[in-house]
Amino acid sequence: MSEEKNTLEELVEGLSRERDELRVKLQLAKQEIRDQWEPLEDKWSSLETRMRSLGDATSEAGKDVIAASRLLLDEIGDAYKEIWKEIRR
């Protein structure tokens, strides 16, 4: 399970970098894009909370947290891609 956690942490780091880049771009973005961003910030906070609670995650509950975090990570990543598309228009 440690490998799964490490993979998840790497994905979170990559998404974090993308989030930082998007924040900069949002300074110049349309209000419509900003409205898409706000709910994602709540989801990001939830993801950070899950990652902190993960700890060593050797139990079944830890596996469930990893699976749920991965789904949330994918959802946020997909939304970031859509925002990038809007910014690039």
PDB file as gemmi writes it, atoms N, CA and C in Angstrom:
CRYST1    1.000    1.000    1.000  90.00  90.00  90.00 P 1                      
ATOM      1  N   MET A   1       0.811  -1.190   0.000  1.00  0.00           N  
ATOM      2  CA  MET A   1       0.000   0.000   0.000  1.00  0.00           C  
ATOM      3  C   MET A   1       0.852   1.250   0.000  1.00  0.00           C  
ATOM      4  N   SER A   2       2.060   1.158   0.498  1.00  0.00           N  
ATOM      5  CA  SER A   2       2.952   2.307   0.529  1.00  0.00           C  
ATOM      6  C   SER A   2       3.216   2.837  -0.876  1.00  0.00           C  
ATOM      7  N   GLU A   3       3.323   1.929  -1.828  1.00  0.00           N  
ATOM      8  CA  GLU A   3       3.537   2.348  -3.220  1.00  0.00           C  
ATOM      9  C   GLU A   3       2.336   3.138  -3.734  1.00  0.00           C  
ATOM     10  N   GLU A   4       1.135   2.701  -3.382  1.00  0.00           N  
ATOM     11  CA  GLU A   4      -0.075   3.417  -3.777  1.00  0.00           C  
ATOM     12  C   GLU A   4      -0.083   4.817  -3.174  1.00  0.00           C  
ATOM     13  N   LYS A   5       0.297   4.901  -1.916  1.00  0.00           N  
ATOM     14  CA  LYS A   5       0.324   6.202  -1.249  1.00  0.00           C  
ATOM     15  C   LYS A   5       1.359   7.111  -1.909  1.00  0.00           C  
ATOM     16  N   ASN A   6       2.537   6.574  -2.215  1.00  0.00           N  
ATOM     17  CA  ASN A   6       3.569   7.375  -2.872  1.00  0.00           C  
ATOM     18  C   ASN A   6       3.104   7.867  -4.232  1.00  0.00           C  
ATOM     19  N   THR A   7       2.448   6.999  -4.991  1.00  0.00           N  
ATOM     20  CA  THR A   7       1.927   7.394  -6.293  1.00  0.00           C  
ATOM     21  C   THR A   7       0.901   8.502  -6.141  1.00  0.00           C  
ATOM     22  N   LEU A   8       0.019   8.347  -5.172  1.00  0.00           N  
ATOM     23  CA  LEU A   8      -0.994   9.361  -4.912  1.00  0.00           C  
ATOM     24  C   LEU A   8      -0.353  10.688  -4.524  1.00  0.00           C  
ATOM     25  N   GLU A   9       0.664  10.630  -3.681  1.00  0.00           N  
ATOM     26  CA  GLU A   9       1.359  11.855  -3.275  1.00  0.00           C  
ATOM     27  C   GLU A   9       2.016  12.539  -4.473  1.00  0.00           C  
ATOM     28  N   GLU A  10       2.594  11.770  -5.391  1.00  0.00           N  
ATOM     29  CA  GLU A  10       3.204  12.344  -6.593  1.00  0.00           C  
ATOM     30  C   GLU A  10       2.148  13.009  -7.467  1.00  0.00           C  
ATOM     31  N   LEU A  11       1.002  12.379  -7.600  1.00  0.00           N  
ATOM     32  CA  LEU A  11      -0.086  12.966  -8.381  1.00  0.00           C  
ATOM     33  C   LEU A  11      -0.578  14.261  -7.747  1.00  0.00           C  
ATOM     34  N   VAL A  12      -0.667  14.277  -6.424  1.00  0.00           N  
ATOM     35  CA  VAL A  12      -1.090  15.487  -5.714  1.00  0.00           C  
ATOM     36  C   VAL A  12      -0.068  16.602  -5.928  1.00  0.00           C  
ATOM     37  N   GLU A  13       1.213  16.294  -5.880  1.00  0.00           N  
ATOM     38  CA  GLU A  13       2.251  17.307  -6.102  1.00  0.00           C  
ATOM     39  C   GLU A  13       2.133  17.917  -7.503  1.00  0.00           C  
ATOM     40  N   GLY A  14       1.923  17.072  -8.504  1.00  0.00           N  
ATOM     41  CA  GLY A  14       1.772  17.566  -9.872  1.00  0.00           C  
ATOM     42  C   GLY A  14       0.549  18.446 -10.018  1.00  0.00           C  
ATOM     43  N   LEU A  15      -0.547  18.018  -9.420  1.00  0.00           N  
ATOM     44  CA  LEU A  15      -1.768  18.799  -9.491  1.00  0.00           C  
ATOM     45  C   LEU A  15      -1.621  20.103  -8.713  1.00  0.00           C  
ATOM     46  N   SER A  16      -0.856  20.076  -7.663  1.00  0.00           N  
ATOM     47  CA  SER A  16      -0.595  21.285  -6.886  1.00  0.00           C  
ATOM     48  C   SER A  16       0.144  22.323  -7.725  1.00  0.00           C  
ATOM     49  N   ARG A  17       1.133  21.870  -8.495  1.00  0.00           N  
ATOM     50  CA  ARG A  17       1.852  22.789  -9.383  1.00  0.00           C  
ATOM     51  C   ARG A  17       0.899  23.392 -10.422  1.00  0.00           C  
ATOM     52  N   GLU A  18       0.036  22.546 -10.974  1.00  0.00           N  
ATOM     53  CA  GLU A  18      -0.927  23.035 -11.964  1.00  0.00           C  
ATOM     54  C   GLU A  18      -1.882  24.035 -11.321  1.00  0.00           C  
ATOM     55  N   ARG A  19      -2.296  23.766 -10.111  1.00  0.00           N  
ATOM     56  CA  ARG A  19      -3.175  24.670  -9.368  1.00  0.00           C  
ATOM     57  C   ARG A  19      -2.510  26.030  -9.189  1.00  0.00           C  
ATOM     58  N   ASP A  20      -1.247  26.030  -8.831  1.00  0.00           N  
ATOM     59  CA  ASP A  20      -0.521  27.287  -8.655  1.00  0.00           C  
ATOM     60  C   ASP A  20      -0.465  28.092  -9.954  1.00  0.00           C  
ATOM     61  N   GLU A  21      -0.214  27.411 -11.061  1.00  0.00           N  
ATOM     62  CA  GLU A  21      -0.173  28.082 -12.362  1.00  0.00           C  
ATOM     63  C   GLU A  21      -1.537  28.661 -12.710  1.00  0.00           C  
ATOM     64  N   LEU A  22      -2.580  27.892 -12.444  1.00  0.00           N  
ATOM     65  CA  LEU A  22      -3.926  28.372 -12.739  1.00  0.00           C  
ATOM     66  C   LEU A  22      -4.292  29.587 -11.897  1.00  0.00           C  
ATOM     67  N   ARG A  23      -3.865  29.599 -10.660  1.00  0.00           N  
ATOM     68  CA  ARG A  23      -4.140  30.766  -9.810  1.00  0.00           C  
ATOM     69  C   ARG A  23      -3.612  32.043 -10.442  1.00  0.00           C  
ATOM     70  N   VAL A  24      -2.409  31.974 -10.978  1.00  0.00           N  
ATOM     71  CA  VAL A  24      -1.807  33.144 -11.629  1.00  0.00           C  
ATOM     72  C   VAL A  24      -2.650  33.566 -12.830  1.00  0.00           C  
ATOM     73  N   LYS A  25      -3.038  32.589 -13.649  1.00  0.00           N  
ATOM     74  CA  LYS A  25      -3.836  32.886 -14.839  1.00  0.00           C  
ATOM     75  C   LYS A  25      -5.213  33.428 -14.476  1.00  0.00           C  
ATOM     76  N   LEU A  26      -5.753  32.975 -13.362  1.00  0.00           N  
ATOM     77  CA  LEU A  26      -7.080  33.421 -12.955  1.00  0.00           C  
ATOM     78  C   LEU A  26      -7.126  34.905 -12.613  1.00  0.00           C  
ATOM     79  N   GLN A  27      -6.008  35.458 -12.282  1.00  0.00           N  
ATOM     80  CA  GLN A  27      -5.967  36.891 -11.992  1.00  0.00           C  
ATOM     81  C   GLN A  27      -6.479  37.699 -13.184  1.00  0.00           C  
ATOM     82  N   LEU A  28      -6.281  37.147 -14.367  1.00  0.00           N  
ATOM     83  CA  LEU A  28      -6.669  37.839 -15.597  1.00  0.00           C  
ATOM     84  C   LEU A  28      -7.914  37.227 -16.251  1.00  0.00           C  
ATOM     85  N   ALA A  29      -8.458  36.212 -15.652  1.00  0.00           N  
ATOM     86  CA  ALA A  29      -9.533  35.445 -16.289  1.00  0.00           C  
ATOM     87  C   ALA A  29     -10.901  36.099 -16.134  1.00  0.00           C  
ATOM     88  N   LYS A  30     -11.807  35.605 -16.943  1.00  0.00           N  
ATOM     89  CA  LYS A  30     -13.192  36.049 -16.900  1.00  0.00           C  
ATOM     90  C   LYS A  30     -13.876  35.544 -15.624  1.00  0.00           C  
ATOM     91  N   GLN A  31     -14.947  36.225 -15.251  1.00  0.00           N  
ATOM     92  CA  GLN A  31     -15.706  35.843 -14.059  1.00  0.00           C  
ATOM     93  C   GLN A  31     -16.253  34.426 -14.179  1.00  0.00           C  
ATOM     94  N   GLU A  32     -16.646  34.020 -15.359  1.00  0.00           N  
ATOM     95  CA  GLU A  32     -17.189  32.675 -15.558  1.00  0.00           C  
ATOM     96  C   GLU A  32     -16.181  31.608 -15.129  1.00  0.00           C  
ATOM     97  N   ILE A  33     -14.941  31.816 -15.470  1.00  0.00           N  
ATOM     98  CA  ILE A  33     -13.898  30.870 -15.097  1.00  0.00           C  
ATOM     99  C   ILE A  33     -13.665  30.920 -13.591  1.00  0.00           C  
ATOM    100  N   ARG A  34     -13.707  32.092 -13.037  1.00  0.00           N  
ATOM    101  CA  ARG A  34     -13.539  32.212 -11.581  1.00  0.00           C  
ATOM    102  C   ARG A  34     -14.654  31.458 -10.849  1.00  0.00           C  
ATOM    103  N   ASP A  35     -15.851  31.487 -11.408  1.00  0.00           N  
ATOM    104  CA  ASP A  35     -16.969  30.772 -10.793  1.00  0.00           C  
ATOM    105  C   ASP A  35     -16.739  29.263 -10.823  1.00  0.00           C  
ATOM    106  N   GLN A  36     -16.044  28.769 -11.810  1.00  0.00           N  
ATOM    107  CA  GLN A  36     -15.704  27.347 -11.875  1.00  0.00           C  
ATOM    108  C   GLN A  36     -14.625  27.011 -10.848  1.00  0.00           C  
ATOM    109  N   TRP A  37     -13.776  27.965 -10.574  1.00  0.00           N  
ATOM    110  CA  TRP A  37     -12.637  27.757  -9.689  1.00  0.00           C  
ATOM    111  C   TRP A  37     -13.051  27.582  -8.228  1.00  0.00           C  
ATOM    112  N   GLU A  38     -14.002  28.378  -7.779  1.00  0.00           N  
ATOM    113  CA  GLU A  38     -14.363  28.396  -6.361  1.00  0.00           C  
ATOM    114  C   GLU A  38     -14.739  27.019  -5.804  1.00  0.00           C  
ATOM    115  N   PRO A  39     -15.613  26.245  -6.461  1.00  0.00           N  
ATOM    116  CA  PRO A  39     -15.930  24.920  -5.914  1.00  0.00           C  
ATOM    117  C   PRO A  39     -14.713  23.987  -5.905  1.00  0.00           C  
ATOM    118  N   LEU A  40     -13.805  24.196  -6.834  1.00  0.00           N  
ATOM    119  CA  LEU A  40     -12.606  23.362  -6.870  1.00  0.00           C  
ATOM    120  C   LEU A  40     -11.712  23.615  -5.663  1.00  0.00           C  
ATOM    121  N   GLU A  41     -11.699  24.812  -5.171  1.00  0.00           N  
ATOM    122  CA  GLU A  41     -10.907  25.118  -3.984  1.00  0.00           C  
ATOM    123  C   GLU A  41     -11.438  24.340  -2.774  1.00  0.00           C  
ATOM    124  N   ASP A  42     -12.766  24.195  -2.684  1.00  0.00           N  
ATOM    125  CA  ASP A  42     -13.338  23.392  -1.602  1.00  0.00           C  
ATOM    126  C   ASP A  42     -12.919  21.931  -1.743  1.00  0.00           C  
ATOM    127  N   LYS A  43     -12.943  21.433  -2.970  1.00  0.00           N  
ATOM    128  CA  LYS A  43     -12.533  20.048  -3.208  1.00  0.00           C  
ATOM    129  C   LYS A  43     -11.049  19.870  -2.903  1.00  0.00           C  
ATOM    130  N   TRP A  44     -10.249  20.879  -3.242  1.00  0.00           N  
ATOM    131  CA  TRP A  44      -8.820  20.807  -2.957  1.00  0.00           C  
ATOM    132  C   TRP A  44      -8.588  20.711  -1.444  1.00  0.00           C  
ATOM    133  N   SER A  45      -9.321  21.501  -0.688  1.00  0.00           N  
ATOM    134  CA  SER A  45      -9.208  21.450   0.777  1.00  0.00           C  
ATOM    135  C   SER A  45      -9.565  20.061   1.300  1.00  0.00           C  
ATOM    136  N   SER A  46     -10.596  19.477   0.723  1.00  0.00           N  
ATOM    137  CA  SER A  46     -10.990  18.124   1.113  1.00  0.00           C  
ATOM    138  C   SER A  46      -9.884  17.121   0.800  1.00  0.00           C  
ATOM    139  N   LEU A  47      -9.266  17.274  -0.360  1.00  0.00           N  
ATOM    140  CA  LEU A  47      -8.173  16.382  -0.745  1.00  0.00           C  
ATOM    141  C   LEU A  47      -6.994  16.519   0.215  1.00  0.00           C  
ATOM    142  N   GLU A  48      -6.642  17.752   0.550  1.00  0.00           N  
ATOM    143  CA  GLU A  48      -5.541  17.969   1.492  1.00  0.00           C  
ATOM    144  C   GLU A  48      -5.844  17.325   2.849  1.00  0.00           C  
ATOM    145  N   THR A  49      -7.080  17.446   3.306  1.00  0.00           N  
ATOM    146  CA  THR A  49      -7.476  16.842   4.579  1.00  0.00           C  
ATOM    147  C   THR A  49      -7.346  15.326   4.517  1.00  0.00           C  
ATOM    148  N   ARG A  50      -7.787  14.747   3.411  1.00  0.00           N  
ATOM    149  CA  ARG A  50      -7.679  13.292   3.255  1.00  0.00           C  
ATOM    150  C   ARG A  50      -6.217  12.856   3.248  1.00  0.00           C  
ATOM    151  N   MET A  51      -5.380  13.599   2.576  1.00  0.00           N  
ATOM    152  CA  MET A  51      -3.969  13.231   2.495  1.00  0.00           C  
ATOM    153  C   MET A  51      -3.318  13.298   3.875  1.00  0.00           C  
ATOM    154  N   ARG A  52      -3.676  14.302   4.672  1.00  0.00           N  
ATOM    155  CA  ARG A  52      -3.121  14.400   6.026  1.00  0.00           C  
ATOM    156  C   ARG A  52      -3.592  13.246   6.896  1.00  0.00           C  
ATOM    157  N   SER A  53      -4.839  12.840   6.713  1.00  0.00           N  
ATOM    158  CA  SER A  53      -5.382  11.775   7.552  1.00  0.00           C  
ATOM    159  C   SER A  53      -4.912  10.396   7.107  1.00  0.00           C  
ATOM    160  N   LEU A  54      -4.323  10.327   5.950  1.00  0.00           N  
ATOM    161  CA  LEU A  54      -3.901   9.051   5.401  1.00  0.00           C  
ATOM    162  C   LEU A  54      -2.824   8.397   6.244  1.00  0.00           C  
ATOM    163  N   GLY A  55      -1.892   9.183   6.727  1.00  0.00           N  
ATOM    164  CA  GLY A  55      -0.820   8.639   7.561  1.00  0.00           C  
ATOM    165  C   GLY A  55      -0.112   7.495   6.859  1.00  0.00           C  
ATOM    166  N   ASP A  56       0.080   6.410   7.556  1.00  0.00           N  
ATOM    167  CA  ASP A  56       0.731   5.248   6.968  1.00  0.00           C  
ATOM    168  C   ASP A  56      -0.256   4.355   6.220  1.00  0.00           C  
ATOM    169  N   ALA A  57      -1.517   4.501   6.472  1.00  0.00           N  
ATOM    170  CA  ALA A  57      -2.601   3.840   5.745  1.00  0.00           C  
ATOM    171  C   ALA A  57      -2.320   2.380   5.415  1.00  0.00           C  
ATOM    172  N   THR A  58      -2.268   1.569   6.428  1.00  0.00           N  
ATOM    173  CA  THR A  58      -2.048   0.145   6.189  1.00  0.00           C  
ATOM    174  C   THR A  58      -3.331  -0.662   6.342  1.00  0.00           C  
ATOM    175  N   SER A  59      -4.394  -0.030   6.775  1.00  0.00           N  
ATOM    176  CA  SER A  59      -5.651  -0.738   7.020  1.00  0.00           C  
ATOM    177  C   SER A  59      -6.559  -0.690   5.800  1.00  0.00           C  
ATOM    178  N   GLU A  60      -7.650  -1.403   5.879  1.00  0.00           N  
ATOM    179  CA  GLU A  60      -8.667  -1.354   4.827  1.00  0.00           C  
ATOM    180  C   GLU A  60      -9.224   0.056   4.706  1.00  0.00           C  
ATOM    181  N   ALA A  61      -9.405   0.714   5.841  1.00  0.00           N  
ATOM    182  CA  ALA A  61      -9.905   2.089   5.819  1.00  0.00           C  
ATOM    183  C   ALA A  61      -8.936   2.983   5.061  1.00  0.00           C  
ATOM    184  N   GLY A  62      -7.647   2.743   5.247  1.00  0.00           N  
ATOM    185  CA  GLY A  62      -6.638   3.515   4.518  1.00  0.00           C  
ATOM    186  C   GLY A  62      -6.755   3.296   3.026  1.00  0.00           C  
ATOM    187  N   LYS A  63      -7.025   2.056   2.623  1.00  0.00           N  
ATOM    188  CA  LYS A  63      -7.210   1.762   1.205  1.00  0.00           C  
ATOM    189  C   LYS A  63      -8.419   2.501   0.648  1.00  0.00           C  
ATOM    190  N   ASP A  64      -9.474   2.581   1.453  1.00  0.00           N  
ATOM    191  CA  ASP A  64     -10.667   3.305   1.033  1.00  0.00           C  
ATOM    192  C   ASP A  64     -10.378   4.795   0.874  1.00  0.00           C  
ATOM    193  N   VAL A  65      -9.599   5.342   1.799  1.00  0.00           N  
ATOM    194  CA  VAL A  65      -9.235   6.757   1.718  1.00  0.00           C  
ATOM    195  C   VAL A  65      -8.401   7.001   0.465  1.00  0.00           C  
ATOM    196  N   ILE A  66      -7.481   6.109   0.157  1.00  0.00           N  
ATOM    197  CA  ILE A  66      -6.659   6.250  -1.050  1.00  0.00           C  
ATOM    198  C   ILE A  66      -7.539   6.209  -2.295  1.00  0.00           C  
ATOM    199  N   ALA A  67      -8.460   5.261  -2.345  1.00  0.00           N  
ATOM    200  CA  ALA A  67      -9.346   5.146  -3.511  1.00  0.00           C  
ATOM    201  C   ALA A  67     -10.207   6.397  -3.668  1.00  0.00           C  
ATOM    202  N   ALA A  68     -10.778   6.877  -2.574  1.00  0.00           N  
ATOM    203  CA  ALA A  68     -11.615   8.080  -2.628  1.00  0.00           C  
ATOM    204  C   ALA A  68     -10.780   9.304  -3.002  1.00  0.00           C  
ATOM    205  N   SER A  69      -9.568   9.377  -2.489  1.00  0.00           N  
ATOM    206  CA  SER A  69      -8.681  10.505  -2.811  1.00  0.00           C  
ATOM    207  C   SER A  69      -8.306  10.495  -4.276  1.00  0.00           C  
ATOM    208  N   ARG A  70      -8.063   9.316  -4.814  1.00  0.00           N  
ATOM    209  CA  ARG A  70      -7.714   9.210  -6.227  1.00  0.00           C  
ATOM    210  C   ARG A  70      -8.872   9.692  -7.106  1.00  0.00           C  
ATOM    211  N   LEU A  71     -10.102   9.328  -6.739  1.00  0.00           N  
ATOM    212  CA  LEU A  71     -11.270   9.793  -7.489  1.00  0.00           C  
ATOM    213  C   LEU A  71     -11.393  11.308  -7.434  1.00  0.00           C  
ATOM    214  N   LEU A  72     -11.210  11.859  -6.247  1.00  0.00           N  
ATOM    215  CA  LEU A  72     -11.279  13.306  -6.085  1.00  0.00           C  
ATOM    216  C   LEU A  72     -10.163  13.984  -6.862  1.00  0.00           C  
ATOM    217  N   LEU A  73      -8.990  13.402  -6.835  1.00  0.00           N  
ATOM    218  CA  LEU A  73      -7.848  13.929  -7.577  1.00  0.00           C  
ATOM    219  C   LEU A  73      -8.139  13.953  -9.077  1.00  0.00           C  
ATOM    220  N   ASP A  74      -8.718  12.888  -9.588  1.00  0.00           N  
ATOM    221  CA  ASP A  74      -9.083  12.828 -11.008  1.00  0.00           C  
ATOM    222  C   ASP A  74     -10.129  13.885 -11.350  1.00  0.00           C  
ATOM    223  N   GLU A  75     -11.102  14.046 -10.474  1.00  0.00           N  
ATOM    224  CA  GLU A  75     -12.162  15.034 -10.703  1.00  0.00           C  
ATOM    225  C   GLU A  75     -11.582  16.448 -10.753  1.00  0.00           C  
ATOM    226  N   ILE A  76     -10.723  16.758  -9.818  1.00  0.00           N  
ATOM    227  CA  ILE A  76     -10.099  18.089  -9.794  1.00  0.00           C  
ATOM    228  C   ILE A  76      -9.226  18.277 -11.031  1.00  0.00           C  
ATOM    229  N   GLY A  77      -8.443  17.271 -11.368  1.00  0.00           N  
ATOM    230  CA  GLY A  77      -7.578  17.357 -12.544  1.00  0.00           C  
ATOM    231  C   GLY A  77      -8.363  17.592 -13.821  1.00  0.00           C  
ATOM    232  N   ASP A  78      -9.478  16.889 -13.986  1.00  0.00           N  
ATOM    233  CA  ASP A  78     -10.322  17.083 -15.163  1.00  0.00           C  
ATOM    234  C   ASP A  78     -10.879  18.503 -15.209  1.00  0.00           C  
ATOM    235  N   ALA A  79     -11.295  19.002 -14.069  1.00  0.00           N  
ATOM    236  CA  ALA A  79     -11.821  20.368 -14.013  1.00  0.00           C  
ATOM    237  C   ALA A  79     -10.731  21.388 -14.339  1.00  0.00           C  
ATOM    238  N   TYR A  80      -9.510  21.156 -13.863  1.00  0.00           N  
ATOM    239  CA  TYR A  80      -8.398  22.051 -14.187  1.00  0.00           C  
ATOM    240  C   TYR A  80      -8.158  22.081 -15.696  1.00  0.00           C  
ATOM    241  N   LYS A  81      -8.246  20.920 -16.348  1.00  0.00           N  
ATOM    242  CA  LYS A  81      -8.065  20.874 -17.800  1.00  0.00           C  
ATOM    243  C   LYS A  81      -9.105  21.721 -18.511  1.00  0.00           C  
ATOM    244  N   GLU A  82     -10.345  21.659 -18.034  1.00  0.00           N  
ATOM    245  CA  GLU A  82     -11.412  22.458 -18.635  1.00  0.00           C  
ATOM    246  C   GLU A  82     -11.157  23.951 -18.436  1.00  0.00           C  
ATOM    247  N   ILE A  83     -10.678  24.312 -17.271  1.00  0.00           N  
ATOM    248  CA  ILE A  83     -10.374  25.729 -17.022  1.00  0.00           C  
ATOM    249  C   ILE A  83      -9.241  26.190 -17.930  1.00  0.00           C  
ATOM    250  N   TRP A  84      -8.210  25.340 -18.099  1.00  0.00           N  
ATOM    251  CA  TRP A  84      -7.119  25.696 -19.013  1.00  0.00           C  
ATOM    252  C   TRP A  84      -7.655  25.948 -20.418  1.00  0.00           C  
ATOM    253  N   LYS A  85      -8.577  25.103 -20.878  1.00  0.00           N  
ATOM    254  CA  LYS A  85      -9.169  25.295 -22.199  1.00  0.00           C  
ATOM    255  C   LYS A  85      -9.838  26.638 -22.313  1.00  0.00           C  
ATOM    256  N   GLU A  86     -10.597  27.003 -21.258  1.00  0.00           N  
ATOM    257  CA  GLU A  86     -11.292  28.295 -21.258  1.00  0.00           C  
ATOM    258  C   GLU A  86     -10.301  29.456 -21.264  1.00  0.00           C  
ATOM    259  N   ILE A  87      -9.252  29.335 -20.510  1.00  0.00           N  
ATOM    260  CA  ILE A  87      -8.254  30.416 -20.441  1.00  0.00           C  
ATOM    261  C   ILE A  87      -7.572  30.606 -21.787  1.00  0.00           C  
ATOM    262  N   ARG A  88      -7.324  29.522 -22.486  1.00  0.00           N  
ATOM    263  CA  ARG A  88      -6.585  29.576 -23.750  1.00  0.00           C  
ATOM    264  C   ARG A  88      -7.442  30.048 -24.923  1.00  0.00           C  
ATOM    265  N   ARG A  89      -8.753  30.156 -24.721  1.00  0.00           N  
ATOM    266  CA  ARG A  89      -9.618  30.631 -25.817  1.00  0.00           C  
ATOM    267  C   ARG A  89      -9.404  32.067 -26.130  1.00  0.00           C  
TER     268      ARG A  89                                                      
END                                                                             
